[in-house]
Amino acid sequence: MISKKISQSLLLLNIIHVVSLIPATSSFQIVPVQKLSFHQSSTRLHGKLWDKLECEPDPMDEDAVWYLMNCIVGTELDLLAQAKHVTKDLPTECIEKLAVPTERKVRSHGKTQTVVEVKVMYPGYVFCKMRLCAETYEPLQQLPLCRSWMAGTVNQKGYKKLPSIPIALADDEVEKFKGLEEKTNAMHEKYGEDYTGRGDDGSDLIDQYEGHKVENMVKILDGNFKGEDGIVRRLKDGLIMVRLYTYGNMLDQWFKPSEIRPMTDAEAMKGLTGPNTPVNQDSFDMSIGKKPKPGELRGGRGLRSDLMGSMGGDNRMRRQDRVNRGEHGNKDIHGRTEQGRKEEEENWRQFREEQRASQQQKRGDMWGIKERSSWDSGDN
């Protein structure tokens, strides 16, 4: 009974904290309980990205310079579109130009079709001509596709490591990036900034392949496969893929247009040919310089020839050696001539007679008469 009263009193106290009675209107109003609020820290972790760099902005009285944003390869044009969108309201004094140098490339697609593609000249980079300050750095750094900036050494002050400070490209470095502005601008003026290569047959680019077409038979003029024949399989990036059918297998190799030539009609009628003599693995390794040729490390003579020369190599009994010495005639399966066979039979007959005479002398039978023995019935 006492515990029940205690629980009721505690419940009443809780209701008093959240309910406020208003006697004038004979009603009540529920007052929400205030939550505890924590003081938000004002450290640099919650500040602007520009404040973390702790560097001075570029002066406004100097010309804008080129900076490099880094991104994942293949997303350069997407990052360029994002950068142009977030900086469209900034004045030209802060950010002057954003660019991704591109060029037209043609490749083969199947036997008769060609495809023109717009390829990035420097994968993984977006060029920004601007003044480095908080107004330009903040929106660009917060882009989802922007990974980092081309920076110098580690930005560290004391024991605190700060984000890397972007560094500008020097004048000689900008000159190395050929077509940074001129080539890309010329392509945009001719085809438009939204040019993707669709519908373009690339007739002005196909001349770099010097008339080579897919499925044409060609002959290799230079390199490790000089003198061999093959069939053109692909045209891409100014190179030609040729399929070779030598060495017992199919092999695809890329060649420059100057390293091959089309086969004539007479050569094409003969079909694909290869080396005149069989090529093994050792000879192929020697042709590409992987192994030294025999005798190069021993002054022109091999180890076998040196050994046989010291043992009198002219007296060898190989057939080619006997023919070179002028030995010829009818021989049996053992390599004996008729005269040699007769001499061998005569020697063998004399040996048997000498053995028989020695046995008779031991037994005492000088006249060739064998003594009979009762033990062996006279057989011996």
Phi, psi and omega in degrees: 000318180292320179295326179293320178293322179297317179295322179294322179293322177295320177296321179295322179295322178294323180291326180296327181289332186251347183243132178242119180276139178247105183294329185297321184254001181054035178226175181225161181227133180277121179261121181293145179286130181286134179277154178287134180250132180262143180286123181285132183290148179249032178285176182291343178294335180255009181267193179282156178294326180294325180293334179289334182290324182055051178228166181272141177289161177292140180292146182283342181275001178251160180289155177291150182237167183270133172239161182239124170263139181257140179214176177289139180299130182104348181247019183296314182292327177292318177295324177298318178295319178295318181295320178294327182289318184279346181248014183291335181266356180281146179290158180292341176292334180271310180228121188265317184202146172237132187213148169230105182298127180231165178212158179272135177230143179241142178218162179276149177224100187080205185273325188241343186267153175232147182234133178257129181237150174260114185245145179284133182284327181233089185298138175091006184225145172236127184269131181234118175261105189201180171254127182285114178205179182296325183292330180263324184288319184300305183293327181286322181291332182276001179293141182297326184272351180279115181272314183194185177238155174289114187235172180264237181284173180291132180273098184227132178235112184068232177264008184255124179265120182257163176300150181294138180274125178299140178246148182275153177283140175285168182296319180291329177289324178294325179293332179291330178280081184296146180069021182299322180234314189295309185292318179292320178295322179296321179292320179292324178292328183275319186246348182099156182288338179265022181289129179240354180095353180290136181083358179264125180277348177066035181295333179278348179258342184288345181292341181292345179268004172055041174084000179286138180231160179295141180077004174280148178270132183228164177239137181280132183256338186211159178100192182290339182254029181298134179091354180267163181250155179199181181236134179289130181247323183213154173235121183201134174053038178078004179244161184236125176271126181242133177264122180256146182241032180257175179060027174076013182200164175275138183220124178259127181226146178266135180228154170283154180301332179283349183267357179225165176216151177292145178281145177288170180296322179294320178291324180291329178293329178285341181089184181286135178235166180225205178298151182289330180246153178301141182246121175260182184293322181295315180293326177292318178297325177291325182291330180264004177084012180283328179234149175286152178287155181300131177090352181292328180269358183232028175071027175099346179243140179278167181294323181292318179293324177295319181292315181290330177292324178288337180263007181082068187294341181287344183264014179290153186257023173293157182298320180293328176290321179293322178294321178295330178278356178090009179279126179205171181140173180281127182230152179274192184291341179267004179080022182258140173280173180296317179295319179294324178293319178296319179295322179292321177294319179296318178296320180292324177294317178296323179296320179293320179295320178294320177295320179293318181295322180292323178293320179293325180293324178295327183273349179087006179270091183279341184259004178088007180264129182273131176283138180273149179234139181288345183279325182248017175066023177077015180282333182265000000 
